[in-house]
């Protein structure tokens, strides 16, 4: 039984008819977990930076019990920019 049948459908794409900035995330994550890094990056380029920033955020919170660090906010702003660029690129 393929795992793809358990993927969540993109509500944004169903409602508006265009790809959302996160379209491709699930398939890209599956490709990355299967070790196909190249296809994962092609499918959804912001995935690896997003996972790194999530990891940094979690480690920072565990260590300092706060998320008020300027570099955390800066990293998230960069990630949001990458997600927006990805959304624009997918819809061109």
PDB file of N, CA, C and O in Angstrom, chain B, residues numbered from 101:
ATOM      1  N   UNK B 101       0.846  -1.172   0.000  1.00  0.00           N
ATOM      2  CA  UNK B 101       0.000   0.000   0.000  1.00  0.00           C
ATOM      3  C   UNK B 101       0.898   1.245   0.000  1.00  0.00           C
ATOM      4  O   UNK B 101       1.652   1.456   0.950  1.00  0.00           O
ATOM      5  N   UNK B 102       0.828   2.067  -1.049  1.00  0.00           N
ATOM      6  CA  UNK B 102       1.723   3.237  -1.123  1.00  0.00           C
ATOM      7  C   UNK B 102       1.331   4.310  -0.105  1.00  0.00           C
ATOM      8  O   UNK B 102       0.153   4.541   0.168  1.00  0.00           O
ATOM      9  N   UNK B 103       2.347   4.947   0.435  1.00  0.00           N
ATOM     10  CA  UNK B 103       2.118   5.973   1.450  1.00  0.00           C
ATOM     11  C   UNK B 103       1.481   7.228   0.851  1.00  0.00           C
ATOM     12  O   UNK B 103       0.875   8.017   1.576  1.00  0.00           O
ATOM     13  N   UNK B 104       1.613   7.419  -0.457  1.00  0.00           N
ATOM     14  CA  UNK B 104       1.061   8.608  -1.108  1.00  0.00           C
ATOM     15  C   UNK B 104      -0.449   8.732  -0.918  1.00  0.00           C
ATOM     16  O   UNK B 104      -0.989   9.837  -0.976  1.00  0.00           O
ATOM     17  N   UNK B 105      -1.126   7.625  -0.696  1.00  0.00           N
ATOM     18  CA  UNK B 105      -2.576   7.692  -0.518  1.00  0.00           C
ATOM     19  C   UNK B 105      -2.955   8.367   0.800  1.00  0.00           C
ATOM     20  O   UNK B 105      -4.111   8.747   0.988  1.00  0.00           O
ATOM     21  N   UNK B 106      -1.993   8.520   1.714  1.00  0.00           N
ATOM     22  CA  UNK B 106      -2.254   9.171   2.984  1.00  0.00           C
ATOM     23  C   UNK B 106      -1.898  10.654   2.976  1.00  0.00           C
ATOM     24  O   UNK B 106      -2.088  11.339   3.981  1.00  0.00           O
ATOM     25  N   UNK B 107      -1.385  11.159   1.852  1.00  0.00           N
ATOM     26  CA  UNK B 107      -1.032  12.570   1.762  1.00  0.00           C
ATOM     27  C   UNK B 107      -2.280  13.434   1.905  1.00  0.00           C
ATOM     28  O   UNK B 107      -3.357  13.081   1.426  1.00  0.00           O
ATOM     29  N   UNK B 108      -2.114  14.562   2.569  1.00  0.00           N
ATOM     30  CA  UNK B 108      -3.211  15.515   2.705  1.00  0.00           C
ATOM     31  C   UNK B 108      -3.361  16.308   1.408  1.00  0.00           C
ATOM     32  O   UNK B 108      -2.359  16.757   0.852  1.00  0.00           O
ATOM     33  N   UNK B 109      -4.565  16.487   0.922  1.00  0.00           N
ATOM     34  CA  UNK B 109      -4.746  17.300  -0.276  1.00  0.00           C
ATOM     35  C   UNK B 109      -4.547  18.775   0.060  1.00  0.00           C
ATOM     36  O   UNK B 109      -4.779  19.203   1.191  1.00  0.00           O
ATOM     37  N   UNK B 110      -4.122  19.530  -0.918  1.00  0.00           N
ATOM     38  CA  UNK B 110      -3.885  20.960  -0.719  1.00  0.00           C
ATOM     39  C   UNK B 110      -5.217  21.704  -0.847  1.00  0.00           C
ATOM     40  O   UNK B 110      -5.747  21.864  -1.947  1.00  0.00           O
ATOM     41  N   UNK B 111      -5.742  22.149   0.279  1.00  0.00           N
ATOM     42  CA  UNK B 111      -7.019  22.877   0.283  1.00  0.00           C
ATOM     43  C   UNK B 111      -6.907  24.186  -0.493  1.00  0.00           C
ATOM     44  O   UNK B 111      -7.850  24.588  -1.175  1.00  0.00           O
ATOM     45  N   UNK B 112      -5.774  24.842  -0.392  1.00  0.00           N
ATOM     46  CA  UNK B 112      -5.560  26.106  -1.109  1.00  0.00           C
ATOM     47  C   UNK B 112      -5.685  25.895  -2.609  1.00  0.00           C
ATOM     48  O   UNK B 112      -6.332  26.675  -3.307  1.00  0.00           O
ATOM     49  N   UNK B 113      -5.058  24.831  -3.094  1.00  0.00           N
ATOM     50  CA  UNK B 113      -5.106  24.536  -4.529  1.00  0.00           C
ATOM     51  C   UNK B 113      -6.520  24.131  -4.955  1.00  0.00           C
ATOM     52  O   UNK B 113      -6.957  24.473  -6.054  1.00  0.00           O
ATOM     53  N   UNK B 114      -7.224  23.417  -4.105  1.00  0.00           N
ATOM     54  CA  UNK B 114      -8.588  23.009  -4.433  1.00  0.00           C
ATOM     55  C   UNK B 114      -9.536  24.209  -4.476  1.00  0.00           C
ATOM     56  O   UNK B 114     -10.443  24.253  -5.306  1.00  0.00           O
ATOM     57  N   UNK B 115      -9.329  25.174  -3.591  1.00  0.00           N
ATOM     58  CA  UNK B 115     -10.209  26.340  -3.527  1.00  0.00           C
ATOM     59  C   UNK B 115      -9.874  27.357  -4.610  1.00  0.00           C
ATOM     60  O   UNK B 115     -10.757  27.814  -5.335  1.00  0.00           O
ATOM     61  N   UNK B 116      -8.588  27.712  -4.718  1.00  0.00           N
ATOM     62  CA  UNK B 116      -8.184  28.795  -5.602  1.00  0.00           C
ATOM     63  C   UNK B 116      -7.672  28.338  -6.970  1.00  0.00           C
ATOM     64  O   UNK B 116      -7.589  29.138  -7.902  1.00  0.00           O
ATOM     65  N   UNK B 117      -7.334  27.062  -7.089  1.00  0.00           N
ATOM     66  CA  UNK B 117      -6.885  26.535  -8.368  1.00  0.00           C
ATOM     67  C   UNK B 117      -5.434  26.815  -8.709  1.00  0.00           C
ATOM     68  O   UNK B 117      -5.002  26.540  -9.829  1.00  0.00           O
ATOM     69  N   UNK B 118      -4.665  27.361  -7.758  1.00  0.00           N
ATOM     70  CA  UNK B 118      -3.236  27.582  -7.982  1.00  0.00           C
ATOM     71  C   UNK B 118      -2.466  26.957  -6.829  1.00  0.00           C
ATOM     72  O   UNK B 118      -3.019  26.724  -5.754  1.00  0.00           O
ATOM     73  N   UNK B 119      -1.203  26.694  -7.057  1.00  0.00           N
ATOM     74  CA  UNK B 119      -0.365  26.068  -6.032  1.00  0.00           C
ATOM     75  C   UNK B 119      -0.103  27.024  -4.879  1.00  0.00           C
ATOM     76  O   UNK B 119       0.085  28.224  -5.079  1.00  0.00           O
ATOM     77  N   UNK B 120      -0.095  26.482  -3.685  1.00  0.00           N
ATOM     78  CA  UNK B 120       0.263  27.283  -2.512  1.00  0.00           C
ATOM     79  C   UNK B 120       1.777  27.244  -2.340  1.00  0.00           C
ATOM     80  O   UNK B 120       2.447  26.428  -2.973  1.00  0.00           O
ATOM     81  N   UNK B 121       2.329  28.114  -1.492  1.00  0.00           N
ATOM     82  CA  UNK B 121       3.785  28.113  -1.288  1.00  0.00           C
ATOM     83  C   UNK B 121       4.329  26.803  -0.711  1.00  0.00           C
ATOM     84  O   UNK B 121       5.528  26.544  -0.818  1.00  0.00           O
ATOM     85  N   UNK B 122       3.479  25.978  -0.105  1.00  0.00           N
ATOM     86  CA  UNK B 122       3.931  24.713   0.481  1.00  0.00           C
ATOM     87  C   UNK B 122       3.658  23.498  -0.401  1.00  0.00           C
ATOM     88  O   UNK B 122       3.970  22.372  -0.014  1.00  0.00           O
ATOM     89  N   UNK B 123       3.078  23.713  -1.586  1.00  0.00           N
ATOM     90  CA  UNK B 123       2.790  22.583  -2.473  1.00  0.00           C
ATOM     91  C   UNK B 123       4.082  21.847  -2.819  1.00  0.00           C
ATOM     92  O   UNK B 123       5.068  22.460  -3.229  1.00  0.00           O
ATOM     93  N   UNK B 124       4.065  20.556  -2.650  1.00  0.00           N
ATOM     94  CA  UNK B 124       5.225  19.721  -2.913  1.00  0.00           C
ATOM     95  C   UNK B 124       5.961  19.317  -1.650  1.00  0.00           C
ATOM     96  O   UNK B 124       6.866  18.485  -1.706  1.00  0.00           O
ATOM     97  N   UNK B 125       5.587  19.894  -0.504  1.00  0.00           N
ATOM     98  CA  UNK B 125       6.286  19.617   0.746  1.00  0.00           C
ATOM     99  C   UNK B 125       6.233  18.144   1.126  1.00  0.00           C
ATOM    100  O   UNK B 125       7.260  17.551   1.455  1.00  0.00           O
ATOM    101  N   UNK B 126       5.044  17.551   1.083  1.00  0.00           N
ATOM    102  CA  UNK B 126       4.894  16.157   1.515  1.00  0.00           C
ATOM    103  C   UNK B 126       5.681  15.206   0.619  1.00  0.00           C
ATOM    104  O   UNK B 126       6.388  14.323   1.106  1.00  0.00           O
ATOM    105  N   UNK B 127       5.554  15.392  -0.685  1.00  0.00           N
ATOM    106  CA  UNK B 127       6.281  14.519  -1.616  1.00  0.00           C
ATOM    107  C   UNK B 127       7.790  14.713  -1.473  1.00  0.00           C
ATOM    108  O   UNK B 127       8.555  13.751  -1.535  1.00  0.00           O
ATOM    109  N   UNK B 128       8.212  15.972  -1.280  1.00  0.00           N
ATOM    110  CA  UNK B 128       9.627  16.258  -1.117  1.00  0.00           C
ATOM    111  C   UNK B 128      10.174  15.629   0.168  1.00  0.00           C
ATOM    112  O   UNK B 128      11.276  15.081   0.174  1.00  0.00           O
ATOM    113  N   UNK B 129       9.407  15.709   1.244  1.00  0.00           N
ATOM    114  CA  UNK B 129       9.829  15.099   2.505  1.00  0.00           C
ATOM    115  C   UNK B 129       9.951  13.588   2.357  1.00  0.00           C
ATOM    116  O   UNK B 129      10.894  12.986   2.870  1.00  0.00           O
ATOM    117  N   UNK B 130       9.007  12.978   1.663  1.00  0.00           N
ATOM    118  CA  UNK B 130       9.080  11.537   1.427  1.00  0.00           C
ATOM    119  C   UNK B 130      10.319  11.177   0.610  1.00  0.00           C
ATOM    120  O   UNK B 130      11.002  10.199   0.914  1.00  0.00           O
ATOM    121  N   UNK B 131      10.608  11.961  -0.421  1.00  0.00           N
ATOM    122  CA  UNK B 131      11.808  11.725  -1.221  1.00  0.00           C
ATOM    123  C   UNK B 131      13.069  11.864  -0.367  1.00  0.00           C
ATOM    124  O   UNK B 131      13.998  11.066  -0.490  1.00  0.00           O
ATOM    125  N   UNK B 132      13.096  12.883   0.499  1.00  0.00           N
ATOM    126  CA  UNK B 132      14.250  13.086   1.363  1.00  0.00           C
ATOM    127  C   UNK B 132      14.414  11.921   2.334  1.00  0.00           C
ATOM    128  O   UNK B 132      15.530  11.452   2.561  1.00  0.00           O
ATOM    129  N   UNK B 133      13.315  11.456   2.903  1.00  0.00           N
ATOM    130  CA  UNK B 133      13.380  10.319   3.832  1.00  0.00           C
ATOM    131  C   UNK B 133      13.818   9.041   3.132  1.00  0.00           C
ATOM    132  O   UNK B 133      14.398   8.154   3.759  1.00  0.00           O
ATOM    133  N   UNK B 134      13.541   8.943   1.829  1.00  0.00           N
ATOM    134  CA  UNK B 134      13.989   7.787   1.048  1.00  0.00           C
ATOM    135  C   UNK B 134      15.411   7.952   0.540  1.00  0.00           C
ATOM    136  O   UNK B 134      15.935   7.066  -0.134  1.00  0.00           O
ATOM    137  N   UNK B 135      16.046   9.083   0.859  1.00  0.00           N
ATOM    138  CA  UNK B 135      17.441   9.299   0.501  1.00  0.00           C
ATOM    139  C   UNK B 135      17.662   9.939  -0.856  1.00  0.00           C
ATOM    140  O   UNK B 135      18.807  10.062  -1.291  1.00  0.00           O
ATOM    141  N   UNK B 136      16.616  10.345  -1.528  1.00  0.00           N
ATOM    142  CA  UNK B 136      16.751  10.972  -2.844  1.00  0.00           C
ATOM    143  C   UNK B 136      16.791  12.488  -2.675  1.00  0.00           C
ATOM    144  O   UNK B 136      15.802  13.178  -2.927  1.00  0.00           O
ATOM    145  N   UNK B 137      17.945  12.997  -2.246  1.00  0.00           N
ATOM    146  CA  UNK B 137      18.099  14.411  -1.922  1.00  0.00           C
ATOM    147  C   UNK B 137      17.912  15.288  -3.153  1.00  0.00           C
ATOM    148  O   UNK B 137      17.259  16.328  -3.075  1.00  0.00           O
ATOM    149  N   UNK B 138      18.472  14.886  -4.279  1.00  0.00           N
ATOM    150  CA  UNK B 138      18.383  15.696  -5.494  1.00  0.00           C
ATOM    151  C   UNK B 138      16.925  15.901  -5.925  1.00  0.00           C
ATOM    152  O   UNK B 138      16.515  17.033  -6.185  1.00  0.00           O
ATOM    153  N   UNK B 139      16.146  14.830  -6.002  1.00  0.00           N
ATOM    154  CA  UNK B 139      14.742  14.951  -6.395  1.00  0.00           C
ATOM    155  C   UNK B 139      13.932  15.707  -5.343  1.00  0.00           C
ATOM    156  O   UNK B 139      12.978  16.410  -5.678  1.00  0.00           O
ATOM    157  N   UNK B 140      14.313  15.563  -4.069  1.00  0.00           N
ATOM    158  CA  UNK B 140      13.642  16.287  -3.002  1.00  0.00           C
ATOM    159  C   UNK B 140      13.826  17.786  -3.172  1.00  0.00           C
ATOM    160  O   UNK B 140      12.874  18.550  -3.015  1.00  0.00           O
ATOM    161  N   UNK B 141      15.035  18.209  -3.488  1.00  0.00           N
ATOM    162  CA  UNK B 141      15.315  19.634  -3.687  1.00  0.00           C
ATOM    163  C   UNK B 141      14.617  20.149  -4.938  1.00  0.00           C
ATOM    164  O   UNK B 141      14.135  21.282  -4.952  1.00  0.00           O
ATOM    165  N   UNK B 142      14.557  19.346  -5.972  1.00  0.00           N
ATOM    166  CA  UNK B 142      13.856  19.747  -7.195  1.00  0.00           C
ATOM    167  C   UNK B 142      12.356  19.905  -6.922  1.00  0.00           C
ATOM    168  O   UNK B 142      11.732  20.846  -7.413  1.00  0.00           O
ATOM    169  N   UNK B 143      11.787  18.999  -6.149  1.00  0.00           N
ATOM    170  CA  UNK B 143      10.356  19.012  -5.868  1.00  0.00           C
ATOM    171  C   UNK B 143       9.951  20.217  -5.017  1.00  0.00           C
ATOM    172  O   UNK B 143       8.952  20.876  -5.303  1.00  0.00           O
ATOM    173  N   UNK B 144      10.741  20.503  -3.958  1.00  0.00           N
ATOM    174  CA  UNK B 144      10.411  21.592  -3.028  1.00  0.00           C
ATOM    175  C   UNK B 144      11.716  22.154  -2.461  1.00  0.00           C
ATOM    176  O   UNK B 144      12.183  21.700  -1.416  1.00  0.00           O
ATOM    177  N   UNK B 145      12.305  23.139  -3.143  1.00  0.00           N
ATOM    178  CA  UNK B 145      13.626  23.663  -2.740  1.00  0.00           C
ATOM    179  C   UNK B 145      13.740  24.153  -1.296  1.00  0.00           C
ATOM    180  O   UNK B 145      14.800  23.962  -0.700  1.00  0.00           O
ATOM    181  N   UNK B 146      12.720  24.772  -0.695  1.00  0.00           N
ATOM    182  CA  UNK B 146      12.910  25.270   0.680  1.00  0.00           C
ATOM    183  C   UNK B 146      12.872  24.197   1.771  1.00  0.00           C
ATOM    184  O   UNK B 146      13.003  24.537   2.947  1.00  0.00           O
ATOM    185  N   UNK B 147      12.697  22.921   1.430  1.00  0.00           N
ATOM    186  CA  UNK B 147      12.525  21.889   2.460  1.00  0.00           C
ATOM    187  C   UNK B 147      13.719  21.786   3.406  1.00  0.00           C
ATOM    188  O   UNK B 147      13.538  21.852   4.621  1.00  0.00           O
ATOM    189  N   UNK B 148      14.906  21.630   2.891  1.00  0.00           N
ATOM    190  CA  UNK B 148      16.073  21.418   3.760  1.00  0.00           C
ATOM    191  C   UNK B 148      16.346  22.651   4.627  1.00  0.00           C
ATOM    192  O   UNK B 148      16.569  22.501   5.828  1.00  0.00           O
ATOM    193  N   UNK B 149      16.338  23.879   4.056  1.00  0.00           N
ATOM    194  CA  UNK B 149      16.489  25.036   4.948  1.00  0.00           C
ATOM    195  C   UNK B 149      15.377  25.134   5.991  1.00  0.00           C
ATOM    196  O   UNK B 149      15.627  25.536   7.127  1.00  0.00           O
ATOM    197  N   UNK B 150      14.158  24.771   5.616  1.00  0.00           N
ATOM    198  CA  UNK B 150      13.035  24.802   6.554  1.00  0.00           C
ATOM    199  C   UNK B 150      13.270  23.820   7.697  1.00  0.00           C
ATOM    200  O   UNK B 150      13.052  24.164   8.858  1.00  0.00           O
ATOM    201  N   UNK B 151      13.708  22.616   7.387  1.00  0.00           N
ATOM    202  CA  UNK B 151      13.972  21.615   8.433  1.00  0.00           C
ATOM    203  C   UNK B 151      15.120  22.054   9.345  1.00  0.00           C
ATOM    204  O   UNK B 151      15.083  21.814  10.552  1.00  0.00           O
ATOM    205  N   UNK B 152      16.137  22.695   8.765  1.00  0.00           N
ATOM    206  CA  UNK B 152      17.264  23.187   9.571  1.00  0.00           C
ATOM    207  C   UNK B 152      16.789  24.269  10.537  1.00  0.00           C
ATOM    208  O   UNK B 152      17.147  24.254  11.714  1.00  0.00           O
ATOM    209  N   UNK B 153      15.980  25.209  10.038  1.00  0.00           N
ATOM    210  CA  UNK B 153      15.486  26.289  10.900  1.00  0.00           C
ATOM    211  C   UNK B 153      14.554  25.745  11.977  1.00  0.00           C
ATOM    212  O   UNK B 153      14.587  26.222  13.111  1.00  0.00           O
ATOM    213  N   UNK B 154      13.728  24.760  11.649  1.00  0.00           N
ATOM    214  CA  UNK B 154      12.879  24.137  12.665  1.00  0.00           C
ATOM    215  C   UNK B 154      13.754  23.491  13.746  1.00  0.00           C
ATOM    216  O   UNK B 154      13.474  23.629  14.937  1.00  0.00           O
ATOM    217  N   UNK B 155      14.808  22.790  13.330  1.00  0.00           N
ATOM    218  CA  UNK B 155      15.719  22.169  14.285  1.00  0.00           C
ATOM    219  C   UNK B 155      16.428  23.186  15.164  1.00  0.00           C
ATOM    220  O   UNK B 155      16.540  22.985  16.374  1.00  0.00           O
ATOM    221  N   UNK B 156      16.910  24.279  14.572  1.00  0.00           N
ATOM    222  CA  UNK B 156      17.572  25.337  15.340  1.00  0.00           C
ATOM    223  C   UNK B 156      16.596  25.962  16.332  1.00  0.00           C
ATOM    224  O   UNK B 156      16.952  26.235  17.478  1.00  0.00           O
ATOM    225  N   UNK B 157      15.364  26.185  15.881  1.00  0.00           N
ATOM    226  CA  UNK B 157      14.350  26.782  16.754  1.00  0.00           C
ATOM    227  C   UNK B 157      14.056  25.871  17.948  1.00  0.00           C
ATOM    228  O   UNK B 157      13.975  26.339  19.084  1.00  0.00           O
ATOM    229  N   UNK B 158      13.897  24.581  17.691  1.00  0.00           N
ATOM    230  CA  UNK B 158      13.613  23.628  18.775  1.00  0.00           C
ATOM    231  C   UNK B 158      14.789  23.550  19.741  1.00  0.00           C
ATOM    232  O   UNK B 158      14.594  23.579  20.956  1.00  0.00           O
ATOM    233  N   UNK B 159      16.012  23.452  19.212  1.00  0.00           N
ATOM    234  CA  UNK B 159      17.181  23.374  20.093  1.00  0.00           C
ATOM    235  C   UNK B 159      17.338  24.648  20.914  1.00  0.00           C
ATOM    236  O   UNK B 159      17.684  24.589  22.094  1.00  0.00           O
ATOM    237  N   UNK B 160      17.085  25.801  20.293  1.00  0.00           N
ATOM    238  CA  UNK B 160      17.171  27.065  21.012  1.00  0.00           C
ATOM    239  C   UNK B 160      16.132  27.129  22.129  1.00  0.00           C
ATOM    240  O   UNK B 160      16.424  27.594  23.231  1.00  0.00           O
ATOM    241  N   UNK B 161      14.931  26.665  21.840  1.00  0.00           N
ATOM    242  CA  UNK B 161      13.871  26.696  22.849  1.00  0.00           C
ATOM    243  C   UNK B 161      14.189  25.744  24.012  1.00  0.00           C
ATOM    244  O   UNK B 161      13.972  26.087  25.174  1.00  0.00           O
ATOM    245  N   UNK B 162      14.699  24.562  23.697  1.00  0.00           N
ATOM    246  CA  UNK B 162      15.054  23.601  24.750  1.00  0.00           C
ATOM    247  C   UNK B 162      16.156  24.172  25.643  1.00  0.00           C
ATOM    248  O   UNK B 162      16.125  24.007  26.863  1.00  0.00           O
ATOM    249  N   UNK B 163      17.120  24.837  25.030  1.00  0.00           N
ATOM    250  CA  UNK B 163      18.251  25.343  25.799  1.00  0.00           C
ATOM    251  C   UNK B 163      17.912  26.602  26.592  1.00  0.00           C
ATOM    252  O   UNK B 163      18.274  26.717  27.763  1.00  0.00           O
ATOM    253  N   UNK B 164      17.216  27.548  25.955  1.00  0.00           N
ATOM    254  CA  UNK B 164      16.991  28.838  26.596  1.00  0.00           C
ATOM    255  C   UNK B 164      15.550  29.078  27.043  1.00  0.00           C
ATOM    256  O   UNK B 164      15.275  30.072  27.715  1.00  0.00           O
ATOM    257  N   UNK B 165      14.640  28.198  26.687  1.00  0.00           N
ATOM    258  CA  UNK B 165      13.214  28.331  27.027  1.00  0.00           C
ATOM    259  C   UNK B 165      12.613  29.645  26.509  1.00  0.00           C
ATOM    260  O   UNK B 165      11.663  30.167  27.093  1.00  0.00           O
ATOM    261  N   UNK B 166      13.155  30.167  25.436  1.00  0.00           N
ATOM    262  CA  UNK B 166      12.626  31.386  24.833  1.00  0.00           C
ATOM    263  C   UNK B 166      12.920  31.383  23.342  1.00  0.00           C
ATOM    264  O   UNK B 166      13.863  30.741  22.880  1.00  0.00           O
ATOM    265  N   UNK B 167      12.111  32.099  22.611  1.00  0.00           N
ATOM    266  CA  UNK B 167      12.319  32.219  21.165  1.00  0.00           C
ATOM    267  C   UNK B 167      12.496  33.678  20.772  1.00  0.00           C
ATOM    268  O   UNK B 167      12.236  34.047  19.627  1.00  0.00           O
ATOM    269  N   UNK B 168      12.933  34.506  21.707  1.00  0.00           N
ATOM    270  CA  UNK B 168      13.057  35.931  21.451  1.00  0.00           C
ATOM    271  C   UNK B 168      14.432  36.318  20.920  1.00  0.00           C
ATOM    272  O   UNK B 168      14.814  37.486  21.000  1.00  0.00           O
ATOM    273  N   UNK B 169      15.162  35.386  20.393  1.00  0.00           N
ATOM    274  CA  UNK B 169      16.470  35.683  19.821  1.00  0.00           C
ATOM    275  C   UNK B 169      16.306  36.294  18.441  1.00  0.00           C
ATOM    276  O   UNK B 169      15.475  35.845  17.652  1.00  0.00           O
ATOM    277  N   UNK B 170      17.085  37.301  18.153  1.00  0.00           N
ATOM    278  CA  UNK B 170      16.992  38.004  16.875  1.00  0.00           C
ATOM    279  C   UNK B 170      17.327  37.087  15.712  1.00  0.00           C
ATOM    280  O   UNK B 170      16.691  37.171  14.661  1.00  0.00           O
ATOM    281  N   UNK B 171      18.321  36.207  15.878  1.00  0.00           N
ATOM    282  CA  UNK B 171      18.703  35.351  14.764  1.00  0.00           C
ATOM    283  C   UNK B 171      17.613  34.334  14.428  1.00  0.00           C
ATOM    284  O   UNK B 171      17.477  33.947  13.268  1.00  0.00           O
ATOM    285  N   UNK B 172      16.841  33.899  15.412  1.00  0.00           N
ATOM    286  CA  UNK B 172      15.733  32.982  15.140  1.00  0.00           C
ATOM    287  C   UNK B 172      14.690  33.688  14.281  1.00  0.00           C
ATOM    288  O   UNK B 172      14.200  33.133  13.298  1.00  0.00           O
ATOM    289  N   UNK B 173      14.357  34.912  14.663  1.00  0.00           N
ATOM    290  CA  UNK B 173      13.384  35.681  13.895  1.00  0.00           C
ATOM    291  C   UNK B 173      13.895  35.937  12.478  1.00  0.00           C
ATOM    292  O   UNK B 173      13.134  35.852  11.514  1.00  0.00           O
ATOM    293  N   UNK B 174      15.170  36.246  12.356  1.00  0.00           N
ATOM    294  CA  UNK B 174      15.761  36.493  11.038  1.00  0.00           C
ATOM    295  C   UNK B 174      15.711  35.242  10.170  1.00  0.00           C
ATOM    296  O   UNK B 174      15.377  35.315   8.987  1.00  0.00           O
ATOM    297  N   UNK B 175      16.041  34.100  10.754  1.00  0.00           N
ATOM    298  CA  UNK B 175      15.986  32.842  10.000  1.00  0.00           C
ATOM    299  C   UNK B 175      14.568  32.553   9.518  1.00  0.00           C
ATOM    300  O   UNK B 175      14.380  32.102   8.388  1.00  0.00           O
ATOM    301  N   UNK B 176      13.577  32.806  10.359  1.00  0.00           N
ATOM    302  CA  UNK B 176      12.188  32.553   9.963  1.00  0.00           C
ATOM    303  C   UNK B 176      11.730  33.518   8.878  1.00  0.00           C
ATOM    304  O   UNK B 176      10.950  33.139   8.004  1.00  0.00           O
ATOM    305  N   UNK B 177      12.202  34.752   8.921  1.00  0.00           N
ATOM    306  CA  UNK B 177      11.873  35.710   7.858  1.00  0.00           C
ATOM    307  C   UNK B 177      12.474  35.248   6.537  1.00  0.00           C
ATOM    308  O   UNK B 177      11.831  35.350   5.493  1.00  0.00           O
ATOM    309  N   UNK B 178      13.710  34.737   6.578  1.00  0.00           N
ATOM    310  CA  UNK B 178      14.348  34.209   5.368  1.00  0.00           C
ATOM    311  C   UNK B 178      13.569  33.014   4.828  1.00  0.00           C
ATOM    312  O   UNK B 178      13.347  32.910   3.622  1.00  0.00           O
ATOM    313  N   UNK B 179      13.154  32.116   5.714  1.00  0.00           N
ATOM    314  CA  UNK B 179      12.383  30.944   5.295  1.00  0.00           C
ATOM    315  C   UNK B 179      11.052  31.364   4.683  1.00  0.00           C
ATOM    316  O   UNK B 179      10.641  30.820   3.658  1.00  0.00           O
ATOM    317  N   UNK B 180      10.379  32.326   5.302  1.00  0.00           N
ATOM    318  CA  UNK B 180       9.114  32.803   4.738  1.00  0.00           C
ATOM    319  C   UNK B 180       9.329  33.409   3.357  1.00  0.00           C
ATOM    320  O   UNK B 180       8.501  33.231   2.463  1.00  0.00           O
ATOM    321  N   UNK B 181      10.435  34.122   3.180  1.00  0.00           N
ATOM    322  CA  UNK B 181      10.770  34.658   1.863  1.00  0.00           C
ATOM    323  C   UNK B 181      10.986  33.549   0.847  1.00  0.00           C
ATOM    324  O   UNK B 181      10.511  33.636  -0.286  1.00  0.00           O
ATOM    325  N   UNK B 182      11.707  32.501   1.253  1.00  0.00           N
ATOM    326  CA  UNK B 182      11.929  31.364   0.353  1.00  0.00           C
ATOM    327  C   UNK B 182      10.612  30.683  -0.012  1.00  0.00           C
ATOM    328  O   UNK B 182      10.415  30.288  -1.161  1.00  0.00           O
ATOM    329  N   UNK B 183       9.715  30.545   0.959  1.00  0.00           N
ATOM    330  CA  UNK B 183       8.420  29.924   0.693  1.00  0.00           C
ATOM    331  C   UNK B 183       7.598  30.766  -0.276  1.00  0.00           C
ATOM    332  O   UNK B 183       6.950  30.226  -1.172  1.00  0.00           O
ATOM    333  N   UNK B 184       7.621  32.072  -0.103  1.00  0.00           N
ATOM    334  CA  UNK B 184       6.888  32.944  -1.017  1.00  0.00           C
ATOM    335  C   UNK B 184       7.469  32.888  -2.426  1.00  0.00           C
ATOM    336  O   UNK B 184       6.729  32.830  -3.408  1.00  0.00           O
ATOM    337  N   UNK B 185       8.803  32.905  -2.518  1.00  0.00           N
ATOM    338  CA  UNK B 185       9.436  32.774  -3.834  1.00  0.00           C
ATOM    339  C   UNK B 185       9.088  31.443  -4.487  1.00  0.00           C
ATOM    340  O   UNK B 185       8.854  31.378  -5.694  1.00  0.00           O
ATOM    341  N   UNK B 186       9.055  30.391  -3.691  1.00  0.00           N
ATOM    342  CA  UNK B 186       8.689  29.079  -4.215  1.00  0.00           C
ATOM    343  C   UNK B 186       7.254  29.091  -4.726  1.00  0.00           C
ATOM    344  O   UNK B 186       6.964  28.530  -5.783  1.00  0.00           O
ATOM    345  N   UNK B 187       6.356  29.728  -3.980  1.00  0.00           N
ATOM    346  CA  UNK B 187       4.968  29.814  -4.411  1.00  0.00           C
ATOM    347  C   UNK B 187       4.809  30.580  -5.723  1.00  0.00           C
ATOM    348  O   UNK B 187       4.033  30.184  -6.593  1.00  0.00           O
ATOM    349  N   UNK B 188       5.545  31.670  -5.853  1.00  0.00           N
ATOM    350  CA  UNK B 188       5.499  32.457  -7.089  1.00  0.00           C
ATOM    351  C   UNK B 188       6.069  31.629  -8.246  1.00  0.00           C
ATOM    352  O   UNK B 188       5.492  31.591  -9.333  1.00  0.00           O
ATOM    353  N   UNK B 189       7.201  30.970  -8.003  1.00  0.00           N
ATOM    354  CA  UNK B 189       7.846  30.168  -9.049  1.00  0.00           C
ATOM    355  C   UNK B 189       6.939  29.035  -9.516  1.00  0.00           C
ATOM    356  O   UNK B 189       6.865  28.764 -10.714  1.00  0.00           O
ATOM    357  N   UNK B 190       6.253  28.372  -8.597  1.00  0.00           N
ATOM    358  CA  UNK B 190       5.375  27.256  -8.966  1.00  0.00           C
ATOM    359  C   UNK B 190       4.204  27.699  -9.822  1.00  0.00           C
ATOM    360  O   UNK B 190       3.681  26.917 -10.616  1.00  0.00           O
ATOM    361  N   UNK B 191       3.794  28.932  -9.668  1.00  0.00           N
ATOM    362  CA  UNK B 191       2.610  29.410 -10.394  1.00  0.00           C
ATOM    363  C   UNK B 191       2.945  30.177 -11.664  1.00  0.00           C
ATOM    364  O   UNK B 191       2.043  30.700 -12.320  1.00  0.00           O
ATOM    365  N   UNK B 192       4.211  30.255 -12.022  1.00  0.00           N
ATOM    366  CA  UNK B 192       4.574  30.928 -13.283  1.00  0.00           C
ATOM    367  C   UNK B 192       4.417  30.004 -14.451  1.00  0.00           C
ATOM    368  O   UNK B 192       4.676  30.398 -15.588  1.00  0.00           O
TER     369      UNK B 192
END
